């Protein structure tokens, strides 16, 4: 299948991957794809060959008890630090080691709940997500759900997938200082970017989320003070900053090493020029070495991690498995992988989220443009 961009058709040719010392202008564009997102393709292939995987789908009752335990831990630590100044080493270390890990767990518990994987009825998942939100300190769960569903349904879509950096972010932050800033404050990018990219309907669930959180915060500050409340905020910030568990944000969909992402050593011409304007392609020499795309029946744009940090993060590292089967709960993702290893063992994977953060910041050929994007059909018709 040839790569296409709007009305431009490009025949199959093979070119080199850009090297790390390539000129910046060679690297300053997203990886545009006209291929269907790979997960639906792989899901259908897996179900056809291994229909037994369908028994893994469904909610996990254990989830709610783990969430209650983590929320209780955060409330206890917050109470313990009520008389400790937030700028002290004691406060920071507890917030970084325990608080950030716990709140990253909370963020990803909300992720499980937005897929309705803790209770049978969707409304019960939404209401429990509001409770789960408690130690984050600000209302988050109600808005995360709809945006994340768009991320799954429209992976890479330039309008609906708000997980992808905007062009403004990519232009401004695609340098070592910019990437360090992005990695340090990425929690704010994920919190505010969606509102600038696309809008979702405000529902009574959003209202309940806001009201519950405001009432809880008021009562908590009244009885335990501002230091105690600030522990929640610092835990949330550090969870999305330079913390080992936060590496999953970048590890999941950024193309950190294009060469490792090539399956079977094949490369195809990639759609290309800046601002997505088509160019006339007459021969291979007319196309920059940046203009490549890899595939083996489908493009690779999601990466898994199978290490120990999955213990604290609801197995979110098994991200290919999760996108293939978003209705398989965290507790069964490894079983999914083991049932059909021929579909997963060959895929590129990360061995360390810490290394992902380091490579993202320090490698010259890794910029915020290193994401696969797809043209939004509505914008294309407009």
Protein Blocks (a to p, Z undefined) as FASTA:
>chain_A
ZZdehjaccdddddddddfkbcfklmmcccddfbdcfklmmmmmmmmmmmmlmmmgccdf
klmmmmmmmmmmmmmmmmmmmmgcfkbmklmmmmmmmmmmmmmmmmmmmmmmmnopmbmb
lklmmmmmmmmmmmnopafklmmmmmmmmmmmmgoiaklmmmbccfklmmmmmcfklmmm
mmmmmmmmmmmmmmmmpccdddfklmmmmmmmmmmmmmmmmmnojklmmmmmmmmmmmmm
ccfklmmmmmmmpcfblmlmpghhiacdddfbehhiacddfbfklpcfklgcddehiacf
bdcdfbfklmmnoommmmmlmmmmmmbcfklmmmmmmmmmmlmmmpccdfbfklmmmmmm
mpmklcfklccddddfklmmZZ
